């Protein structure tokens, strides 16, 4: 097969993947999955987990439990103690989750990228001009969780969580195939904006973005689940001090976290696009100020 023929075949395969995972009733399927995954009937539970393992690289050898009440219980599994140590260096911002690294780099006057050549604005993502100003020329990194990964996320540094804002939206798939086809995808999906501040006063912001089959984000420090059924206020002021590595919450399937940091933070050498990273491993470092 020629290079052109191979490229055409791959593109057709991507088109099929996009159609199967996006051109469907996304919201209805997501609501159904939320209900179905919580069924505790043993036969349904076992068949669901077996199918999941058949079509993914799901590895449960690190899980704290060896049996699960439901598919949801398996999605949100804890790991055995000590398996995700967080880098103790106080200058290091660690990865909040297990992930595949996506786009990363400098924010350019309020503009960042979901993939190369596909920009979107911080204002569209965050919805708050004051927070945009804090990150206008900072650093960003995109962390994508696949369905089979460990789904819990943690504090990347010692910090104080000052506010959570929930933004209603769609549930597009967030895989690379969709990111190449849907402009400003992260700004269209449901997401939470976690505003945190380091002891130095600098802003460090986490944006967990929901996706198809996922759209529920559990935040332990608020004892709150955010999803399409969330009603009432969408801004949740708080003042919660957390230590690096503290568990903040979970996704109910797998999705994306965008990390926004100050402009003088530097990416660690291990940060490479498409590389896998584990919760606790170095993501960025804060160089000493002269």
FENMOGI-V71350 format. One record per residue. N is the residue number from 1. RES is the residue in one letter. SS is DSSP state (hx for helix, st for strand, lp for the rest). PSI is psi in degrees with one decimal (NA if undefined). OMEGA is omega as a letter, one per 30 degrees, with the letter a starting at -180 (999 if undefined). Layout:
n:N res:RES ss:SS psi:PSI omega:OMEGA
n:N res:RES ss:SS psi:PSI omega:OMEGA
This chain:
n:1 res:X ss:lp psi:136.8 omega:l
n:2 res:X ss:lp psi:164.3 omega:l
n:3 res:X ss:hx psi:-39.6 omega:l
n:4 res:X ss:hx psi:-40.2 omega:l
n:5 res:X ss:hx psi:-40.1 omega:l
n:6 res:X ss:hx psi:-43.3 omega:l
n:7 res:X ss:hx psi:-41.1 omega:l
n:8 res:X ss:hx psi:-41.9 omega:l
n:9 res:X ss:hx psi:-42.0 omega:l
n:10 res:X ss:hx psi:-39.2 omega:l
n:11 res:X ss:hx psi:-40.5 omega:l
n:12 res:X ss:hx psi:-39.0 omega:l
n:13 res:X ss:hx psi:-40.7 omega:l
n:14 res:X ss:hx psi:-40.0 omega:l
n:15 res:X ss:hx psi:-41.9 omega:l
n:16 res:X ss:hx psi:-44.0 omega:l
n:17 res:X ss:hx psi:-44.0 omega:a
n:18 res:X ss:hx psi:-43.4 omega:a
n:19 res:X ss:hx psi:-42.6 omega:a
n:20 res:X ss:hx psi:-28.1 omega:a
n:21 res:X ss:hx psi:-2.0 omega:a
n:22 res:X ss:hx psi:-39.2 omega:a
n:23 res:X ss:lp psi:55.0 omega:l
n:24 res:X ss:lp psi:168.7 omega:l
n:25 res:X ss:lp psi:86.3 omega:a
n:26 res:X ss:hx psi:-47.4 omega:a
n:27 res:X ss:hx psi:-44.2 omega:a
n:28 res:X ss:hx psi:-41.8 omega:a
n:29 res:X ss:hx psi:-37.1 omega:l
n:30 res:X ss:hx psi:-43.2 omega:l
n:31 res:X ss:hx psi:-41.5 omega:l
n:32 res:X ss:hx psi:-44.3 omega:a
n:33 res:X ss:hx psi:-37.4 omega:l
n:34 res:X ss:hx psi:-39.6 omega:l
n:35 res:X ss:hx psi:-48.6 omega:a
n:36 res:X ss:hx psi:-39.1 omega:a
n:37 res:X ss:lp psi:-18.8 omega:a
n:38 res:X ss:lp psi:0.3 omega:l
n:39 res:X ss:lp psi:129.2 omega:a
n:40 res:X ss:lp psi:9.2 omega:l
n:41 res:X ss:lp psi:125.1 omega:a
n:42 res:X ss:hx psi:-41.0 omega:a
n:43 res:X ss:hx psi:-46.0 omega:l
n:44 res:X ss:hx psi:-44.2 omega:l
n:45 res:X ss:hx psi:-49.7 omega:a
n:46 res:X ss:hx psi:-42.0 omega:l
n:47 res:X ss:hx psi:-37.8 omega:l
n:48 res:X ss:hx psi:-46.9 omega:a
n:49 res:X ss:hx psi:-36.5 omega:l
n:50 res:X ss:hx psi:-43.4 omega:l
n:51 res:X ss:hx psi:-41.2 omega:l
n:52 res:X ss:hx psi:-43.7 omega:l
n:53 res:X ss:hx psi:-33.6 omega:a
n:54 res:X ss:hx psi:-36.8 omega:a
n:55 res:X ss:lp psi:14.1 omega:l
n:56 res:X ss:lp psi:179.7 omega:l
n:57 res:X ss:lp psi:35.2 omega:a
n:58 res:X ss:lp psi:126.7 omega:l
n:59 res:X ss:lp psi:113.7 omega:a
n:60 res:X ss:lp psi:10.3 omega:a
n:61 res:X ss:lp psi:-21.2 omega:l
n:62 res:X ss:lp psi:-8.1 omega:a
n:63 res:X ss:st psi:144.3 omega:l
n:64 res:X ss:lp psi:-36.8 omega:l
n:65 res:X ss:lp psi:154.5 omega:l
n:66 res:X ss:lp psi:-8.8 omega:l
n:67 res:X ss:lp psi:156.0 omega:a
n:68 res:X ss:lp psi:148.7 omega:a
n:69 res:X ss:lp psi:-30.9 omega:a
n:70 res:X ss:lp psi:173.9 omega:l
n:71 res:X ss:hx psi:-39.4 omega:l
n:72 res:X ss:hx psi:-41.8 omega:l
n:73 res:X ss:hx psi:-35.0 omega:l
n:74 res:X ss:hx psi:-42.6 omega:l
n:75 res:X ss:hx psi:-45.7 omega:a
n:76 res:X ss:lp psi:25.5 omega:a
n:77 res:X ss:lp psi:145.8 omega:l
n:78 res:X ss:lp psi:158.9 omega:l
n:79 res:X ss:st psi:161.8 omega:l
n:80 res:X ss:lp psi:148.0 omega:a
n:81 res:X ss:lp psi:138.3 omega:l
n:82 res:X ss:lp psi:-1.2 omega:a
n:83 res:X ss:lp psi:-16.1 omega:l
n:84 res:X ss:lp psi:68.9 omega:l
n:85 res:X ss:lp psi:138.8 omega:a
n:86 res:X ss:lp psi:136.0 omega:a
n:87 res:X ss:lp psi:123.1 omega:a
n:88 res:X ss:lp psi:-10.2 omega:a
n:89 res:X ss:lp psi:119.8 omega:a
n:90 res:X ss:lp psi:-13.9 omega:l
n:91 res:X ss:lp psi:-7.5 omega:a
n:92 res:X ss:st psi:131.1 omega:l
n:93 res:X ss:st psi:119.3 omega:a
n:94 res:X ss:st psi:161.0 omega:l
n:95 res:X ss:lp psi:131.2 omega:l
n:96 res:X ss:lp psi:-10.1 omega:a
n:97 res:X ss:lp psi:165.8 omega:l
n:98 res:X ss:lp psi:138.2 omega:a
n:99 res:X ss:st psi:168.5 omega:l
n:100 res:X ss:st psi:129.2 omega:a
n:101 res:X ss:st psi:127.8 omega:l
n:102 res:X ss:st psi:-141.9 omega:a
n:103 res:X ss:st psi:144.5 omega:l
n:104 res:X ss:st psi:162.3 omega:l
n:105 res:X ss:st psi:-162.0 omega:l
n:106 res:X ss:st psi:144.8 omega:l
n:107 res:X ss:lp psi:129.2 omega:a
n:108 res:X ss:st psi:96.2 omega:a
n:109 res:X ss:lp psi:50.3 omega:l
n:110 res:X ss:lp psi:11.0 omega:a
n:111 res:X ss:st psi:135.9 omega:l
n:112 res:X ss:st psi:-177.6 omega:a
n:113 res:X ss:st psi:140.7 omega:l
n:114 res:X ss:st psi:-34.0 omega:l
n:115 res:X ss:st psi:169.4 omega:a
n:116 res:X ss:lp psi:127.3 omega:l
n:117 res:X ss:lp psi:6.2 omega:a
n:118 res:X ss:st psi:83.4 omega:a
n:119 res:X ss:st psi:159.3 omega:l
n:120 res:X ss:st psi:165.8 omega:a
n:121 res:X ss:st psi:148.2 omega:l
n:122 res:X ss:hx psi:-36.2 omega:a
n:123 res:X ss:hx psi:-40.3 omega:l
n:124 res:X ss:hx psi:-35.2 omega:a
n:125 res:X ss:hx psi:-45.3 omega:a
n:126 res:X ss:hx psi:-31.6 omega:l
n:127 res:X ss:lp psi:8.4 omega:a
n:128 res:X ss:lp psi:110.2 omega:a
n:129 res:X ss:hx psi:-35.5 omega:a
n:130 res:X ss:hx psi:-41.0 omega:l
n:131 res:X ss:hx psi:-34.8 omega:l
n:132 res:X ss:hx psi:-43.1 omega:l
n:133 res:X ss:hx psi:-33.0 omega:a
n:134 res:X ss:hx psi:-22.8 omega:a
n:135 res:X ss:hx psi:13.2 omega:a
n:136 res:X ss:lp psi:-38.6 omega:l
n:137 res:X ss:lp psi:36.1 omega:a
n:138 res:X ss:lp psi:-146.4 omega:l
n:139 res:X ss:st psi:148.5 omega:l
n:140 res:X ss:st psi:153.0 omega:l
n:141 res:X ss:st psi:140.7 omega:a
n:142 res:X ss:st psi:124.4 omega:a
n:143 res:X ss:st psi:116.3 omega:a
n:144 res:X ss:st psi:124.6 omega:l
n:145 res:X ss:lp psi:126.8 omega:l
n:146 res:X ss:lp psi:168.0 omega:a
n:147 res:X ss:lp psi:-28.6 omega:a
n:148 res:X ss:lp psi:-7.0 omega:a
n:149 res:X ss:lp psi:167.0 omega:l
n:150 res:X ss:lp psi:126.4 omega:a
n:151 res:X ss:lp psi:-0.5 omega:a
n:152 res:X ss:st psi:149.5 omega:l
n:153 res:X ss:st psi:155.1 omega:a
n:154 res:X ss:st psi:166.6 omega:l
n:155 res:X ss:lp psi:125.5 omega:a
n:156 res:X ss:lp psi:-11.0 omega:a
n:157 res:X ss:lp psi:162.8 omega:l
n:158 res:X ss:lp psi:128.9 omega:a
n:159 res:X ss:st psi:172.6 omega:l
n:160 res:X ss:st psi:124.1 omega:l
n:161 res:X ss:st psi:120.6 omega:a
n:162 res:X ss:st psi:-27.7 omega:a
n:163 res:X ss:st psi:148.6 omega:l
n:164 res:X ss:st psi:131.2 omega:l
n:165 res:X ss:st psi:126.1 omega:l
n:166 res:X ss:st psi:130.1 omega:a
n:167 res:X ss:st psi:116.3 omega:l
n:168 res:X ss:lp psi:151.1 omega:l
n:169 res:X ss:lp psi:-159.4 omega:a
n:170 res:X ss:st psi:-174.8 omega:l
n:171 res:X ss:lp psi:49.8 omega:l
n:172 res:X ss:lp psi:149.9 omega:l
n:173 res:X ss:lp psi:147.3 omega:a
n:174 res:X ss:lp psi:21.3 omega:l
n:175 res:X ss:lp psi:166.7 omega:a
n:176 res:X ss:hx psi:-30.1 omega:l
n:177 res:X ss:hx psi:-44.2 omega:l
n:178 res:X ss:hx psi:-37.1 omega:a
n:179 res:X ss:hx psi:-28.3 omega:l
n:180 res:X ss:hx psi:-17.8 omega:a
n:181 res:X ss:hx psi:-24.6 omega:a
n:182 res:X ss:lp psi:112.8 omega:l
n:183 res:X ss:lp psi:141.7 omega:l
n:184 res:X ss:lp psi:39.8 omega:a
n:185 res:X ss:hx psi:-45.5 omega:a
n:186 res:X ss:hx psi:-27.2 omega:a
n:187 res:X ss:hx psi:-9.9 omega:a
n:188 res:X ss:hx psi:-27.0 omega:a
n:189 res:X ss:st psi:160.0 omega:l
n:190 res:X ss:lp psi:143.1 omega:a
n:191 res:X ss:st psi:159.8 omega:l
n:192 res:X ss:st psi:140.4 omega:l
n:193 res:X ss:st psi:112.3 omega:a
n:194 res:X ss:st psi:108.1 omega:a
n:195 res:X ss:st psi:118.2 omega:l
n:196 res:X ss:st psi:160.1 omega:l
n:197 res:X ss:st psi:133.3 omega:l
n:198 res:X ss:lp psi:167.3 omega:l
n:199 res:X ss:lp psi:-26.8 omega:l
n:200 res:X ss:lp psi:-8.4 omega:a
n:201 res:X ss:lp psi:-5.9 omega:a
n:202 res:X ss:lp psi:146.3 omega:a
n:203 res:X ss:st psi:134.8 omega:l
n:204 res:X ss:st psi:117.0 omega:a
n:205 res:X ss:st psi:135.0 omega:l
n:206 res:X ss:st psi:135.3 omega:l
n:207 res:X ss:st psi:90.3 omega:l
n:208 res:X ss:st psi:125.6 omega:a
n:209 res:X ss:st psi:125.1 omega:l
n:210 res:X ss:lp psi:171.1 omega:a
n:211 res:X ss:lp psi:-179.4 omega:a
n:212 res:X ss:lp psi:137.4 omega:a
n:213 res:X ss:lp psi:-2.0 omega:a
n:214 res:X ss:lp psi:-30.0 omega:a
n:215 res:X ss:lp psi:59.1 omega:l
n:216 res:X ss:st psi:128.7 omega:l
n:217 res:X ss:st psi:115.9 omega:l
n:218 res:X ss:st psi:126.9 omega:l
n:219 res:X ss:st psi:111.4 omega:a
n:220 res:X ss:hx psi:-39.5 omega:a
n:221 res:X ss:hx psi:-15.8 omega:l
n:222 res:X ss:hx psi:-3.7 omega:a
n:223 res:X ss:lp psi:55.4 omega:a
n:224 res:X ss:st psi:141.1 omega:l
n:225 res:X ss:st psi:123.7 omega:a
n:226 res:X ss:st psi:127.0 omega:l
n:227 res:X ss:st psi:-169.7 omega:a
n:228 res:X ss:lp psi:-22.6 omega:l
n:229 res:X ss:lp psi:-1.1 omega:l
n:230 res:X ss:lp psi:126.8 omega:a
n:231 res:X ss:lp psi:164.9 omega:l
n:232 res:X ss:lp psi:-152.6 omega:a
n:233 res:X ss:lp psi:145.0 omega:l
n:234 res:X ss:lp psi:0.8 omega:l
n:235 res:X ss:st psi:128.8 omega:a
n:236 res:X ss:st psi:89.5 omega:l
n:237 res:X ss:st psi:144.5 omega:l
n:238 res:X ss:st psi:170.8 omega:l
n:239 res:X ss:st psi:87.0 omega:a
n:240 res:X ss:st psi:120.3 omega:l
n:241 res:X ss:st psi:129.2 omega:l
n:242 res:X ss:st psi:153.0 omega:l
n:243 res:X ss:lp psi:152.9 omega:l
n:244 res:X ss:lp psi:127.6 omega:l
n:245 res:X ss:lp psi:-15.3 omega:l
n:246 res:X ss:lp psi:138.8 omega:l
n:247 res:X ss:st psi:126.8 omega:a
n:248 res:X ss:st psi:-33.0 omega:a
n:249 res:X ss:st psi:-160.3 omega:a
n:250 res:X ss:st psi:156.6 omega:l
n:251 res:X ss:st psi:156.2 omega:a
n:252 res:X ss:lp psi:11.4 omega:l
n:253 res:X ss:lp psi:-61.8 omega:a
n:254 res:X ss:lp psi:141.7 omega:a
n:255 res:X ss:lp psi:-131.6 omega:a
n:256 res:X ss:st psi:144.6 omega:l
n:257 res:X ss:st psi:126.6 omega:l
n:258 res:X ss:st psi:127.0 omega:l
n:259 res:X ss:st psi:128.4 omega:l
n:260 res:X ss:st psi:128.7 omega:a
n:261 res:X ss:st psi:166.1 omega:l
n:262 res:X ss:lp psi:163.1 omega:a
n:263 res:X ss:lp psi:-24.3 omega:a
n:264 res:X ss:lp psi:0.7 omega:l
n:265 res:X ss:st psi:146.5 omega:a
n:266 res:X ss:st psi:140.8 omega:l
n:267 res:X ss:st psi:141.7 omega:l
n:268 res:X ss:lp psi:158.0 omega:a
n:269 res:X ss:lp psi:-26.6 omega:a
n:270 res:X ss:lp psi:-8.5 omega:a
n:271 res:X ss:lp psi:108.0 omega:l
n:272 res:X ss:lp psi:140.7 omega:a
n:273 res:X ss:lp psi:135.5 omega:a
n:274 res:X ss:lp psi:-2.4 omega:l
n:275 res:X ss:lp psi:152.6 omega:l
n:276 res:X ss:st psi:142.5 omega:l
n:277 res:X ss:st psi:151.0 omega:l
n:278 res:X ss:lp psi:153.5 omega:l
n:279 res:X ss:lp psi:132.2 omega:l
n:280 res:X ss:lp psi:-18.1 omega:l
n:281 res:X ss:lp psi:152.4 omega:a
n:282 res:X ss:st psi:136.7 omega:a
n:283 res:X ss:st psi:-54.3 omega:l
n:284 res:X ss:st psi:160.9 omega:l
n:285 res:X ss:st psi:149.6 omega:l
n:286 res:X ss:st psi:106.1 omega:a
n:287 res:X ss:lp psi:149.2 omega:l
n:288 res:X ss:lp psi:136.1 omega:l
n:289 res:X ss:lp psi:138.7 omega:l
n:290 res:X ss:lp psi:NA omega:999
